[in-house]
Amino acid sequence: MATPMPRPPPAIIRHPAYYTPAVRRALSRADPTLGALMKRVGPFRLQVRPLHSPFGALAESIVYQQLHGKAAATIFGRVCERVGSGRKFTPEALLAVPDTSLREAGLSANKLAALQDLARKTLDGTVPPLTKVRRMDDAELIEHFTQVRGIGQWTVEMLLMFQLERPDVLPVDDYGVRKGFMKAYGLPEMPKPKALLAYGERWRPWRSVASWYMWRSAELPDAPPVEG
C-alpha cells in the first residue's frame, strides 16, 4: 500500500471505546511478543472518525486511491463543488453531473466509472444505508462493498477500522502490517497473508489493536526483535 499506516484527518482525534486495560492484558497473555511490543510503542492511539455516509466514505476512498493526500483532497473538493457537499453529496446528485464536468474536476476515466458504479449500487441497495451498515458484521460489509468497481477488501478494512470502529480487523494484505510483523518477530522476510492470518487467530477478538501495533512496529528504528 502507499502508506504503512493510513490515518484519518488530523483535525479529528478520537480513540476507540473498545480498548481497555483488560484488552491489553488479554493480548499480552495470548502473545507475549506482542505484549513486549505494546510496552515499547506505548498507548494505543488509533484515531477514528464517525461514518456518516457509506456512499460518501467510499467515494472519497476511490478518489484518494494511488494519489498523494493533498492532490486527492484537491480533486475530491472539486468533485464536491460539482456534486454537493455533506448531505448534498448523494448518488442521485453525482449521476446528474455530466461526465465532462467530473473529468474536468481531475477524475480519471477509471475513477469516474468507479464513482458512477458506486452511485448505482448505492441506489439499488448493494451498498446498504448507514442504519443497516451498523447492524452488519465485517464479512457481510466486505462482501457488499467489494462488489463496487474499484473497491477492494483493503479499502473496506480501513473503513471498518477507522470509521466503523470495529475491533477485530486484520488486514493481512497490508504492507505495513506485514512489515511490522516481520520486524517485531525477527523474521527474515515478510509473512505471507495466509500465515499472518493463521498467527493472528491468537489476537481475536482484538485484531484491530494488534494491527495498529504492527503498523507502529514497521515505523520503529531497526533494532533487535522485541521479546516476550
C-alpha positions in Angstrom: 0.0 0.0 0.0 1.1 3.6 -0.5 1.5 4.3 3.2 2.4 2.0 6.1 -0.3 3.4 8.3 -3.5 5.1 7.0 -4.7 7.9 9.2 -7.9 9.9 9.3 -7.7 13.7 9.0 -5.5 15.2 11.8 -8.2 17.6 13.0 -10.3 14.7 14.2 -8.9 13.0 17.3 -10.9 10.2 18.9 -9.8 6.8 20.1 -11.8 3.6 20.0 -14.0 3.0 23.0 -13.4 -0.8 22.9 -9.8 -0.6 24.1 -9.4 -1.1 27.9 -6.7 -2.3 30.2 -8.4 -5.7 30.2 -7.9 -5.9 26.4 -4.2 -5.0 26.8 -3.8 -7.7 29.4 -5.6 -10.3 27.3 -3.4 -9.7 24.2 -0.2 -9.7 26.3 -1.2 -13.1 27.8 -2.1 -14.5 24.4 1.1 -13.3 22.7 4.0 -12.2 25.0 5.9 -10.9 21.9 3.0 -8.5 21.1 2.8 -7.6 24.8 6.5 -6.5 24.7 5.9 -4.5 21.5 3.0 -2.8 23.2 5.2 -1.7 26.0 7.9 -0.4 23.7 5.4 1.5 21.5 3.2 2.9 24.3 -0.5 3.6 24.5 -2.9 2.5 21.7 -3.7 5.7 19.7 -5.7 4.6 16.7 -7.6 7.6 15.6 -11.2 7.2 14.3 -13.8 9.4 12.8 -17.5 8.7 12.6 -19.1 7.3 9.4 -21.9 9.5 8.3 -22.5 8.1 4.8 -21.2 4.8 3.3 -21.6 6.3 -0.1 -19.6 9.4 0.8 -16.8 7.5 2.6 -16.4 5.0 -0.3 -16.5 7.8 -2.9 -13.7 9.6 -1.0 -11.7 6.3 -0.9 -12.0 5.9 -4.6 -10.7 9.4 -5.3 -7.8 9.0 -2.9 -6.5 5.8 -4.4 -2.9 6.0 -5.7 -2.7 9.7 -5.1 -0.9 11.8 -2.5 -3.2 13.2 0.1 -3.0 16.9 -0.9 -3.7 16.2 -4.6 -6.5 13.8 -3.8 -8.1 16.3 -1.4 -8.0 19.0 -4.1 -9.7 16.7 -6.6 -12.3 15.5 -4.1 -13.0 19.1 -3.3 -13.6 19.9 -6.9 -15.9 16.9 -7.2 -17.9 18.1 -4.2 -18.2 21.6 -5.8 -19.9 20.0 -8.7 -22.0 17.3 -6.9 -22.6 18.9 -3.5 -21.1 18.7 0.0 -22.2 17.0 3.1 -25.8 15.7 2.9 -26.0 17.0 -0.7 -23.3 14.6 -1.8 -25.8 11.8 -2.9 -25.8 9.1 -5.6 -28.5 10.9 -7.4 -26.6 14.2 -7.4 -23.4 12.5 -8.7 -25.2 10.7 -11.5 -26.8 14.0 -12.6 -23.4 15.7 -13.2 -22.1 15.3 -16.8 -19.1 13.1 -17.3 -17.2 16.0 -18.8 -17.6 18.1 -15.7 -16.4 15.4 -13.4 -13.4 14.7 -15.6 -12.6 18.4 -15.5 -12.5 18.1 -11.7 -9.5 15.8 -12.2 -11.0 12.3 -12.2 -9.5 9.7 -14.4 -11.8 7.7 -16.6 -11.5 4.7 -14.3 -12.3 6.6 -11.1 -15.3 8.3 -12.8 -16.6 4.8 -13.8 -16.0 3.6 -10.2 -17.8 6.5 -8.7 -20.8 6.0 -11.0 -20.8 2.3 -10.3 -20.8 3.2 -6.5 -23.7 5.5 -7.0 -25.8 2.9 -8.9 -25.0 0.2 -6.4 -26.0 2.5 -3.6 -29.3 3.2 -5.2 -30.0 -0.5 -5.9 -29.1 -1.4 -2.3 -25.9 -3.3 -2.9 -24.2 -0.6 -0.8 -26.5 -0.5 2.3 -27.6 2.7 4.1 -25.9 3.6 7.3 -28.6 2.2 9.6 -28.2 -1.2 8.0 -24.4 -1.0 7.9 -24.2 -0.6 11.7 -26.1 -3.9 12.1 -24.0 -5.9 9.6 -20.9 -7.9 10.5 -17.5 -7.3 9.0 -17.6 -10.2 6.5 -21.0 -9.0 5.2 -19.8 -5.5 4.7 -16.7 -6.7 2.8 -18.9 -8.9 0.6 -21.2 -6.0 -0.2 -18.8 -3.2 -0.6 -16.3 -5.1 -2.8 -19.0 -5.5 -5.4 -18.3 -1.9 -6.3 -15.8 -1.3 -9.0 -12.5 0.0 -7.6 -13.3 -1.1 -4.0 -11.1 -3.9 -2.7 -11.0 -5.7 0.6 -8.2 -3.5 2.0 -10.3 -0.3 1.4 -13.2 -1.8 3.3 -11.0 -3.0 6.1 -9.7 0.6 6.5 -13.3 1.8 6.7 -14.1 -0.9 9.3 -11.2 0.1 11.5 -11.0 3.9 11.1 -14.7 4.8 10.7 -16.9 2.0 12.0 -14.6 1.3 14.9 -14.6 -2.4 14.5 -12.2 -4.1 17.0 -11.4 -7.3 15.1 -9.9 -6.4 11.7 -6.6 -7.9 10.5 -5.7 -6.5 7.0 -3.3 -9.3 6.1 -2.6 -7.8 2.6 -1.4 -4.5 4.1 2.3 -3.9 3.5 2.8 -2.1 6.8 1.2 -4.8 8.9 3.3 -7.5 7.3 6.5 -5.5 7.6 5.8 -4.7 11.2 5.2 -8.3 12.0 8.4 -9.3 10.3 10.4 -6.7 12.4 8.6 -7.5 15.7 9.0 -11.2 15.4 12.5 -11.2 13.9 11.6 -12.9 10.6 14.0 -12.9 7.6 11.1 -11.9 5.3 7.6 -10.6 5.5 5.0 -13.3 6.2 2.5 -14.5 3.6 -1.0 -13.3 4.2 -2.2 -16.8 5.0 0.5 -17.3 7.6 -0.3 -13.9 9.2 -4.0 -14.7 9.2 -3.3 -18.0 11.0 -1.0 -16.5 13.5 -3.5 -13.7 14.2 -6.1 -16.1 15.4 -4.5 -15.7 18.9 -5.3 -12.0 18.8 -9.0 -12.4 18.4 -11.3 -10.6 19.1 -8.9 -7.6 19.2 -7.1 -7.9 15.9 -7.5 -4.2 15.1 -5.4 -3.5 18.2 -2.7 -5.9 17.1 -2.8 -4.4 13.5 -2.2 -0.9 14.8 0.8 -2.1 16.8 2.2 -3.9 13.7 2.0 -0.5 11.8 3.8 1.1 14.7 6.4 -1.7 14.6 7.0 -1.0 10.9 7.8 2.6 11.8 10.3 1.9 14.6 14.0 2.2 14.0 15.7 -1.1 13.1 16.5 -2.9 16.3 16.6 -6.5 17.6 13.1 -8.0 17.7 11.1 -7.5 20.9 10.9 -10.5 23.1 8.1 -11.7 25.2 
